[in-house]
Amino acid sequence: MAPSEIVIHARYAPDGTCMEIGERPASITPQAWFKYLYENVGETAQPLSGGRLIFRVSATDLEKHQAAAAA
């Protein structure tokens, strides 16, 4: 992991919806933030066990993505 990389953790409910996700703008739901990230940086997604997934986003791009998702 590069020093300027942010790891965003997501956790799913048994029905597949996103219940919790890190670095989420307060104005949107966890599911909406997950959908935005998957559509825009989905190539960085790494599934984990136990209904979890991580995205890796550069620190410089994180604020840009947060602002775009909240708009």
Backbone as JSON, one array per atom type, in Angstrom:
{
  "sequence": "MAPSEIVIHARYAPDGTCMEIGERPASITPQAWFKYLYENVGETAQPLSGGRLIFRVSATDLEKHQAAAAA",
  "N": [[0.85, -1.18, 0.0], [0.62, 2.13, -0.91], [1.92, 5.15, 0.64], [0.21, 7.33, 0.3], [-2.3, 6.35, -0.01], [-5.67, 5.6, 0.62], [-7.56, 3.31, 2.44], [-10.7, 2.08, 2.13], [-13.15, 0.63, 3.97], [-15.87, -1.62, 3.57], [-18.94, -3.02, 4.7], [-21.3, -5.63, 4.5], [-24.83, -6.39, 4.65], [-26.73, -9.43, 5.23], [-28.46, -9.53, 3.02], [-27.07, -8.37, 0.98], [-26.88, -5.61, 0.77], [-25.1, -2.57, 1.42], [-24.07, -1.89, 4.6], [-22.3, -0.49, 6.25], [-19.69, 1.82, 5.59], [-16.53, 3.24, 5.1], [-15.22, 6.64, 5.19], [-17.4, 8.02, 4.2], [-19.42, 10.59, 2.83], [-21.47, 12.66, 4.85], [-23.97, 13.3, 3.87], [-25.01, 11.29, 2.25], [-26.26, 7.92, 1.8], [-24.93, 4.78, 3.1], [-25.18, 2.77, 1.09], [-25.44, 4.31, -1.27], [-22.93, 5.6, -1.38], [-21.25, 3.38, -1.6], [-22.14, 2.44, -4.13], [-21.4, 4.62, -5.76], [-18.57, 4.57, -5.43], [-18.0, 1.99, -6.45], [-18.73, 2.28, -9.11], [-16.9, 4.21, -9.95], [-14.27, 3.75, -8.95], [-14.08, 1.05, -9.01], [-12.29, -0.83, -9.98], [-10.35, -1.05, -8.08], [-11.44, -2.47, -6.05], [-11.47, -4.95, -3.54], [-12.53, -7.98, -2.56], [-13.27, -9.35, 0.65], [-13.37, -11.82, 3.28], [-16.34, -12.71, 5.16], [-18.42, -10.95, 4.41], [-17.34, -8.49, 3.59], [-15.52, -5.78, 2.01], [-12.9, -3.95, 0.42], [-11.92, -0.74, -0.81], [-9.35, 0.9, -2.56], [-8.14, 4.08, -2.58], [-6.55, 6.95, -3.83], [-5.17, 9.43, -1.7], [-5.27, 12.03, -2.64], [-7.34, 11.94, -4.48], [-9.56, 11.28, -2.96], [-11.08, 13.38, -1.67], [-12.13, 14.65, -3.93], [-13.79, 12.63, -4.96], [-15.57, 12.34, -2.8], [-16.85, 14.85, -2.8], [-18.06, 14.84, -5.34], [-19.8, 12.64, -5.12], [-21.54, 13.53, -3.16], [-22.82, 15.59, -4.4]],
  "CA": [[0.0, 0.0, 0.0], [1.36, 3.39, -0.99], [1.62, 6.01, 1.79], [-0.85, 8.28, 0.0], [-3.47, 5.57, -0.38], [-6.67, 5.43, 1.67], [-8.29, 2.06, 2.34], [-12.08, 2.28, 2.55], [-13.77, -0.66, 4.29], [-17.33, -1.72, 3.46], [-19.5, -4.22, 5.32], [-22.6, -5.94, 3.91], [-25.89, -7.13, 5.34], [-26.95, -10.71, 4.55], [-29.17, -9.37, 1.74], [-26.15, -7.8, 0.0], [-26.8, -4.15, 0.81], [-23.99, -2.04, 2.19], [-24.52, -1.37, 5.9], [-21.3, 0.44, 6.77], [-18.58, 2.07, 4.67], [-15.69, 4.33, 5.59], [-14.98, 7.89, 4.43], [-18.66, 8.38, 3.55], [-19.97, 11.92, 3.08], [-22.62, 12.57, 5.75], [-25.23, 13.56, 3.18], [-25.48, 10.17, 1.44], [-26.38, 6.65, 2.5], [-23.83, 3.84, 2.83], [-25.38, 2.1, -0.2], [-25.16, 5.27, -2.35], [-21.48, 5.79, -1.41], [-20.7, 2.16, -2.18], [-22.45, 2.43, -5.56], [-20.54, 5.62, -6.4], [-17.19, 4.07, -5.46], [-17.9, 0.85, -7.34], [-18.81, 2.78, -10.49], [-15.8, 5.11, -10.28], [-12.97, 3.16, -8.62], [-14.35, -0.37, -8.81], [-11.12, -1.66, -10.31], [-9.52, -1.19, -6.88], [-12.19, -3.24, -5.06], [-10.89, -6.23, -3.14], [-13.44, -8.66, -1.64], [-12.71, -10.02, 1.82], [-14.32, -12.76, 3.87], [-17.26, -12.18, 6.17], [-19.28, -9.89, 3.91], [-16.61, -7.22, 3.6], [-14.8, -5.41, 0.79], [-12.17, -2.69, 0.56], [-11.52, 0.04, -1.97], [-8.11, 1.67, -2.36], [-8.28, 5.36, -3.27], [-5.45, 7.85, -3.49], [-5.57, 10.49, -0.78], [-5.56, 13.24, -3.41], [-8.62, 11.76, -5.17], [-10.66, 11.01, -2.05], [-11.94, 14.57, -1.51], [-12.83, 14.84, -5.2], [-14.86, 11.64, -5.02], [-16.56, 12.66, -1.78], [-17.63, 16.01, -3.26], [-18.87, 14.43, -6.5], [-20.86, 11.75, -4.67], [-22.49, 14.3, -2.35], [-23.51, 16.58, -5.26]],
  "C": [[0.89, 1.24, 0.0], [0.99, 4.29, 0.18], [0.47, 6.98, 1.54], [-2.14, 7.59, -0.4], [-4.39, 5.39, 0.83], [-7.39, 4.11, 1.41], [-9.67, 2.29, 2.94], [-12.73, 0.91, 2.74], [-15.28, -0.57, 4.15], [-17.76, -3.04, 4.1], [-20.93, -4.39, 4.84], [-23.54, -6.6, 4.89], [-26.05, -8.46, 4.61], [-27.67, -10.59, 3.22], [-28.31, -8.69, 0.67], [-26.08, -6.29, -0.02], [-25.64, -3.72, 1.7], [-24.52, -1.39, 3.46], [-23.59, -0.29, 6.43], [-20.2, 0.58, 5.72], [-17.83, 3.3, 5.15], [-15.63, 5.52, 4.64], [-16.23, 8.4, 3.72], [-19.05, 9.82, 3.86], [-21.27, 11.78, 3.9], [-23.96, 12.68, 5.03], [-25.75, 12.4, 2.34], [-25.49, 8.88, 2.26], [-25.15, 5.77, 2.24], [-23.96, 3.16, 1.47], [-25.05, 3.03, -1.36], [-23.66, 5.51, -2.48], [-20.8, 4.56, -2.01], [-20.91, 2.14, -3.69], [-21.56, 3.42, -6.31], [-19.1, 5.09, -6.52], [-17.05, 2.91, -6.44], [-17.93, 1.28, -8.8], [-17.59, 3.59, -10.9], [-14.41, 4.58, -9.95], [-13.09, 1.66, -8.35], [-13.18, -1.29, -9.12], [-10.2, -1.87, -9.11], [-10.19, -2.04, -5.81], [-11.53, -4.59, -4.81], [-11.84, -6.9, -2.15], [-12.67, -9.35, -0.52], [-13.76, -10.99, 2.36], [-15.25, -12.05, 4.83], [-18.11, -11.02, 5.7], [-18.62, -8.52, 3.93], [-15.9, -7.03, 2.27], [-14.02, -4.15, 1.1], [-11.95, -2.07, -0.82], [-10.22, 0.74, -1.61], [-8.2, 2.92, -3.23], [-7.12, 6.24, -2.87], [-5.98, 8.97, -2.61], [-5.95, 11.75, -1.53], [-6.91, 13.14, -4.12], [-9.81, 11.62, -4.22], [-11.6, 12.21, -1.91], [-12.75, 14.84, -2.78], [-14.0, 13.89, -5.32], [-15.94, 11.93, -4.0], [-17.45, 13.82, -2.23], [-18.55, 15.63, -4.42], [-20.03, 13.54, -6.06], [-21.94, 12.51, -3.9], [-23.29, 15.28, -3.2], [-24.75, 16.02, -5.9]]
}
